[in-house]
Amino acid sequence: MPPLRTALLQSSGIPGSVARNIEVLESAATRAAAGGARLLVCPEMFLTGYAIGDDLPRLAEAADGPAARAVAEIAVRNGIAVHYGYPERDGDTLYNAAQLIGPDGTALAHYRKTHLFGDFEEQWFTPGDRPVVQAELAGLRIGLLICYDVEFPENVRAHALAGTDLLLVPTALMHPFPFVAESVVPVRAFENQLYIAYANRTGTEGPFEFVGLSGLAGPDGTVRARAGRGEELVIGDVDPGLLTASRAGNPYLRDRRPGLYGSLV
């Protein structure tokens, strides 16, 4: 099975303008496809911006709303799967959500952030209640988390036990936490024997300064592609052969003793 070339868009787009952010996404999808990528991963809350305050209820959309349909059209035009973060409206309830659209425009998976971070998110969003959401793409099992979720070992281990090969994590990682991108994410990939695509925002929005440092971490703990601090599109390969070899050589999952871990829950 050939590697899945994966592009990570590091951008904060235009906070408050869904239309402009869809244009940014389309430009990235075109460039990613030209570089051979079959999957584009965008940051947390990419369609609206993160620091949008009281505009959040106005900008939130249903999972099958106009923005989702626009992204599906972009995916079809470029023959590329697209994963993006956005605020979801479901009735009167708002979620910090992410959706994976296939290259044929089909919605493959939808996830609601289960661990909310900070006063802004806790004020506006309801946490999701499905810890493991997966889809199949290019022969790989794709899992979805959002930002703070990946910092909880239990979340990533649940994906490892469910057979996730590539974990997509749109994020809004801010100062003073660059070590999450630099250290925590590669360790999560290594200890769980999977790839993690971690796509961050960049620059300043309201009170937040995002650190960039998007990366594609592999099961050997190395970062296969890494962005700097500014706007960037980086591309790396998710190699099924490396997954197989790494899992054969790494005993973490085989050597677990679940009977000892009951006190954790």
C-alpha atoms as one frame of an Amber mdcrd trajectory, in Angstrom:
protein
   0.000   0.000   0.000   1.533   3.355  -1.012   2.103   6.117   1.546  -0.666
   8.614   2.136   0.851  11.999   1.361  -0.615  14.413   3.885  -0.567  18.218
   3.865  -0.904  20.356   6.993  -2.184  23.899   6.598  -0.743  26.223   9.242
  -2.877  29.341   9.058  -5.331  31.407  11.048  -7.065  32.544   7.885  -9.300
  35.594   8.292 -11.025  35.443  11.699 -14.723  36.234  11.392 -15.022  35.554
   7.637 -16.136  32.067   6.634 -16.112  33.031   2.949 -12.503  34.220   3.051
 -11.377  31.167   4.988 -12.970  28.882   2.422 -10.903  30.711  -0.204  -7.745
  30.115   1.846  -8.695  26.459   2.210  -9.240  26.076  -1.535  -5.854  27.619
  -2.319  -4.215  25.221   0.136  -6.085  22.239  -1.320  -4.919  23.154  -4.822
  -1.292  23.478  -3.698  -1.474  20.300  -1.639  -2.908  18.281  -4.530  -0.224
  19.673  -6.848   2.346  18.378  -4.352   0.861  14.893  -4.505  -1.088  15.067
  -1.241  -4.294  13.087  -0.922  -5.276  14.572   2.435  -5.309  18.176   3.692
  -5.569  18.856   7.443  -6.614  22.355   8.580  -6.458  23.858  12.104  -9.017
  24.020  14.887 -11.946  26.400  14.233 -10.430  27.185  10.845 -13.632  28.118
   9.039 -14.475  30.964  11.424 -11.362  31.859  13.381 -10.794  30.991  17.016
 -11.018  34.312  18.890 -14.421  35.345  17.566 -16.116  36.000  20.901 -19.791
  36.876  20.711 -19.831  36.198  16.953 -19.604  32.487  17.646 -23.368  31.755
  17.669 -23.816  33.700  14.426 -20.964  31.937  12.619 -21.656  28.388  13.818
 -23.233  26.046  11.257 -24.734  22.591  11.068 -22.460  19.719  10.068 -24.151
  19.650   6.656 -24.470  23.438   6.321 -23.302  25.758   3.521 -19.653  25.729
   4.610 -19.564  21.930   4.651 -21.007  21.841   1.148 -18.399  24.376  -0.029
 -15.592  22.252   1.440 -17.019  19.148  -0.226 -16.913  20.935  -3.591 -13.277
  21.888  -2.989 -12.444  18.277  -2.162 -14.055  17.049  -5.385 -12.431  19.719
  -7.567  -8.984  18.867  -6.242  -9.416  15.127  -5.727  -8.242  15.420  -2.125
  -9.713  14.581   1.284 -10.114  17.624   3.548 -10.252  17.728   7.335 -11.200
  21.019   8.985 -12.254  22.484  12.313 -15.340  24.651  12.791 -18.008  25.593
  15.360 -20.998  23.303  14.930 -24.576  24.266  15.695 -26.946  21.437  16.561
 -30.241  23.017  17.569 -29.387  25.446  20.355 -26.182  23.617  21.281 -22.708
  24.598  20.068 -19.760  22.240  19.705 -16.104  22.706  18.847 -16.088  20.230
  15.969 -14.037  18.784  13.121 -15.113  17.015   9.959 -13.369  14.801   7.419
 -14.624  15.046   3.838 -13.516  12.444   1.299 -12.134  13.237  -2.174 -15.564
  12.403  -3.632 -17.237  14.981  -1.368 -18.686  12.436   1.068 -18.621  13.229
   4.780 -16.496  10.415   6.242 -16.305  11.322   9.930 -17.418  14.030  12.346
 -16.041  14.677  15.836 -16.918  16.977  18.734 -14.124  18.034  21.085 -14.426
  16.105  24.343 -12.031  18.142  26.526 -12.676  21.882  26.410  -9.823  24.286
  27.145 -10.071  27.606  28.936 -12.820  30.074  29.749 -13.709  30.861  26.110
 -14.465  27.267  25.154 -16.181  26.450  28.431 -18.427  29.503  28.070 -19.687
  28.660  24.585 -19.281  24.963  23.854 -20.762  21.722  25.091 -18.197  18.876
  25.228 -18.678  15.906  22.944 -19.186  12.423  24.353 -17.659  10.104  21.709
 -13.974   9.565  22.498 -13.151   7.514  19.396 -14.375   8.552  15.953 -12.806
   6.860  12.919 -13.019   6.594   9.145 -11.296   4.634   6.396  -9.198   6.514
   3.846  -6.660   5.161   1.349  -6.494   1.852   3.187  -5.736   3.481   6.541
  -7.866   3.856   9.637  -8.149   7.583  10.380  -8.996   8.895  13.864 -10.114
  12.368  14.952  -9.310  14.445  18.044  -9.090  18.214  18.592  -6.270  20.176
  20.269  -6.422  19.692  24.077  -7.812  16.173  23.586  -4.409  14.872  22.468
  -2.820  15.983  25.743  -4.777  13.312  27.632  -2.950   9.976  27.283  -6.208
   8.049  27.629  -7.626   9.591  24.451  -4.739   8.584  22.227  -4.413   5.146
  23.821  -8.111   4.550  23.118  -7.407   5.250  19.455  -4.409   2.935  19.457
  -6.502   0.122  20.906  -9.200   0.807  18.308  -6.649   0.407  15.498  -6.183
   4.035  14.422  -3.260   4.416  12.003  -3.341   8.192  11.519  -4.753  10.575
  14.117  -5.843  13.993  12.830  -5.568  16.760  15.414  -6.536  20.284  14.368
  -5.321  22.614  17.092  -5.129  26.184  18.368  -1.982  25.727  20.437  -0.930
  29.017  22.009   1.818  30.461  24.156   3.165  29.396  26.609   2.725  25.781
  25.447   5.013  25.162  22.440   6.366  22.044  24.173   3.092  20.287  23.369
   3.908  20.431  19.653   7.623  19.873  20.158   7.530  17.044  22.719   4.096
  15.775  23.740   2.757  15.023  20.260   5.808  13.001  19.067   5.746  11.033
  22.344   2.032  10.299  21.910   2.750   8.965  18.410   5.598   6.775  19.690
   3.901   5.344  22.770   0.765   4.506  20.769   2.413   3.399  17.525   0.489
   5.628  15.124   0.928   8.794  13.089  -0.355  12.137  14.363  -1.068  15.043
  12.019  -1.114  18.151  14.223  -2.236  21.298  12.339  -2.009  24.581  14.241
  -3.008  28.203  13.896  -0.406  30.966  13.800  -0.100  34.629  14.770  -2.187
  36.689  17.164  -5.963  36.656  17.574  -7.428  38.734  20.376  -5.702  37.666
  23.594  -4.181  34.534  22.021  -0.776  34.121  20.371  -0.599  30.848  18.476
   2.758  29.127  18.204   2.593  27.342  14.833   4.898  24.297  14.847   2.422
  22.061  13.008   3.872  18.625  12.450   3.408  15.078  11.224   4.793  12.744
  13.899   5.477   9.093  13.147   5.289   5.897  15.223   9.069   6.003  15.682
   8.737   9.330  17.518  10.300  11.391  14.749   8.576  14.372  13.152   8.372
  13.680   9.417   7.322  17.235   8.512   7.475  20.376  10.646   6.262  23.940
  10.082   7.857  27.030  11.559   5.969  29.838  13.294   4.310  31.553  10.316
   1.800  30.767   7.577   2.874  27.557   5.881   1.784  24.402   4.080   3.913
  21.371   4.952   3.677  17.932   3.416   4.764  14.529   4.706   4.062  10.857
   4.059   2.147   8.438   6.249   3.934   5.186   5.409   2.015   1.951   6.107
   5.306   0.033   5.844   6.835   2.040   8.684   3.698   1.492  10.761   3.972
  -2.279  10.311   7.676  -2.402  11.095   7.427  -0.071  14.059   4.519  -1.948
  15.597   6.382  -5.240  15.186   9.410  -3.864  17.014   7.774  -1.778  19.726
   6.281  -3.774  22.636   4.231  -1.059  24.374   0.807  -2.256  23.300   1.703
  -5.947  23.591   3.142  -5.537  27.091   0.199  -3.685  28.595  -1.377  -5.205
  31.728  -4.922  -3.766  31.726  -5.804  -5.626  34.919  -3.512  -3.269  36.814
  -5.057  -0.079  35.475  -8.545  -0.164  36.956  -7.773   2.658  39.383  -7.216
   5.001  36.414 -10.928   5.080  35.689
